[in-house]
Amino acid sequence: PDGRARFELEARVAQRLGGLPMPTIAAIEGNALGGGLELALCCDLRVASESALLGMPEVRLAVTPSTGGTQRLPRIVGMARAKELLLTGRVITAAEAERIGLVNEVVPAGTAVARADEIGEEIAQRGPLAVREVKTLVNDALDRDLAAGHAAEVETSVRIFATDDLLEGATAFLGKREPDYHGR
């Protein structure tokens, strides 16, 4: 009756998506409004079609975001822009979303999925252990003070420097060839 079970389920889905250890990329071909944008905000990167519209129009309907929009949007676009979008319920174009950092890239209509796949392939060519560790470090950056963040980087670097992937990356670089990483 009060929607609690649905809201909690949606929150768990968003938290699981946002917490995946591998990079995630949202391909926005249509409109990402309300819950759709909240799901896209859970992803590490966002690619939008030039015809896409994005926004958090919940206040227009006298409701509030319930899937992390008030928490993730400020971390992505900053507090002032997030308040502007959340308090007005304004819907913006993909071009404006790119300008304010809400999306990483705007592409021609019908190509967002293909472009997201290209970016995913590019990331997949990198050292998988390093990619996952970088994602974790960046995700945790705003929850730590600068000194603690630097300490976490050092500890992570020590772990990564002891991997086979690091040796493969260095060997491939010196041999002027593409690396063949195995996540070890």
C-alpha positions in Angstrom: 0.0 0.0 0.0 2.8 2.5 0.8 5.2 1.3 -2.0 8.0 0.5 0.5 8.6 -3.0 -0.9 8.8 -1.7 -4.5 11.1 1.2 -3.5 13.4 -1.1 -1.5 13.6 -3.6 -4.4 14.5 -0.8 -6.8 17.1 0.5 -4.4 18.7 -3.0 -4.1 18.8 -3.3 -7.9 20.4 0.1 -8.2 22.9 -0.7 -5.4 23.9 -4.0 -7.0 24.4 -2.3 -10.4 26.4 0.5 -8.9 28.4 -2.0 -6.9 29.5 -4.3 -9.7 33.3 -4.7 -9.7 33.6 -4.3 -13.5 32.9 -1.1 -15.3 29.4 -0.5 -16.5 28.3 1.7 -19.4 24.7 3.0 -19.9 23.7 3.4 -23.6 20.8 6.0 -23.6 18.9 5.8 -26.9 15.6 7.2 -25.7 14.6 9.3 -22.8 16.1 8.7 -19.4 13.7 10.3 -17.0 13.2 9.5 -13.4 14.0 5.9 -12.7 15.6 5.5 -16.1 18.1 8.2 -15.3 18.6 6.8 -11.8 19.6 3.4 -13.4 22.0 5.2 -15.8 23.5 7.1 -12.9 24.5 3.7 -11.4 26.8 3.1 -14.3 30.3 4.3 -14.5 29.9 5.9 -18.0 27.0 7.1 -19.9 26.6 7.5 -23.7 23.5 9.3 -25.0 21.9 9.6 -28.4 21.7 13.2 -29.6 17.9 12.9 -29.5 17.8 11.7 -25.8 16.2 13.7 -23.1 17.3 13.3 -19.5 15.9 14.5 -16.2 14.5 13.8 -12.8 10.9 15.2 -13.1 9.6 13.5 -10.0 8.8 16.8 -8.2 6.5 17.7 -11.1 4.3 14.8 -9.9 4.7 15.6 -6.2 7.0 12.6 -5.6 10.7 12.2 -4.8 13.4 10.0 -6.5 13.6 6.7 -4.8 16.4 4.8 -6.5 19.4 6.9 -5.6 19.0 9.9 -7.8 19.4 12.4 -5.0 22.6 10.6 -3.9 24.3 9.9 -7.2 23.4 12.9 -9.3 25.3 15.4 -7.0 28.3 13.1 -7.1 28.3 13.3 -10.9 27.3 16.8 -11.8 27.9 18.7 -8.5 25.6 19.9 -5.8 24.3 23.1 -7.6 23.5 21.4 -10.9 21.9 18.4 -9.1 19.7 20.7 -7.0 18.7 22.6 -10.1 17.6 19.5 -11.9 16.0 17.8 -8.9 14.2 20.8 -7.5 12.8 22.1 -10.8 12.2 18.7 -12.4 13.6 20.2 -15.6 14.3 17.9 -18.5 17.5 18.6 -20.5 18.8 17.6 -23.9 21.7 15.2 -24.4 23.9 18.1 -25.4 23.3 19.9 -22.2 23.7 16.7 -20.2 27.2 16.3 -21.8 28.0 20.0 -21.1 27.3 19.5 -17.3 29.0 16.1 -17.1 25.9 14.0 -16.8 26.8 12.0 -19.9 30.3 11.3 -21.1 29.5 11.4 -24.8 26.7 12.3 -27.2 26.4 10.3 -30.4 24.1 10.2 -33.5 20.7 8.8 -32.9 20.7 5.0 -33.1 24.4 4.6 -32.2 24.5 4.8 -28.4 24.6 1.0 -27.9 27.3 0.5 -30.6 29.4 3.3 -29.0 29.0 1.9 -25.5 30.1 -1.5 -26.9 33.2 0.2 -28.4 34.1 1.8 -25.1 33.5 -1.5 -23.3 35.9 -3.2 -25.8 38.5 -0.5 -25.2 38.3 -1.0 -21.4 38.4 -4.8 -21.9 41.8 -4.5 -23.5 43.2 -3.0 -20.3 44.5 -5.0 -17.4 41.4 -6.3 -15.7 42.8 -6.2 -12.2 43.9 -2.7 -12.6 40.6 -1.6 -14.1 38.6 -3.0 -11.2 41.0 -1.5 -8.6 40.8 1.9 -10.3 37.0 1.7 -10.3 37.0 0.9 -6.5 39.5 3.7 -5.8 37.4 6.3 -7.7 34.2 5.1 -6.2 35.6 5.4 -2.7 37.4 8.8 -3.3 34.6 11.0 -2.0 34.1 9.0 1.1 37.8 9.4 2.2 40.0 12.3 3.0 42.8 13.0 0.6 45.5 11.4 2.8 43.5 8.2 3.2 42.8 8.1 -0.6 46.5 8.4 -1.3 47.2 5.6 1.2 44.7 3.4 -0.6 46.3 4.1 -3.9 49.7 3.1 -2.5 48.3 -0.2 -1.1 46.5 -0.9 -4.4 49.7 -0.2 -6.4 51.7 -2.6 -4.2 49.1 -5.4 -4.9 49.0 -4.7 -8.6 52.8 -4.5 -9.0 52.9 -8.1 -7.7 50.6 -9.4 -10.5 51.4 -11.4 -13.7 49.3 -8.8 -15.6 51.8 -6.0 -14.6 54.6 -8.1 -16.1 52.7 -8.8 -19.2 51.8 -5.1 -19.6 55.5 -4.1 -19.3 56.7 -6.9 -21.6 54.1 -6.0 -24.2 55.0 -2.3 -24.0 58.7 -3.0 -24.4 58.0 -5.5 -27.2 55.7 -3.1 -29.0 52.8 -5.5 -29.0 49.4 -5.7 -27.6 49.2 -7.3 -24.1 47.4 -10.5 -23.4 46.1 -10.1 -19.8 44.7 -13.0 -17.8 43.6 -11.3 -14.6 46.4 -12.7 -12.5 
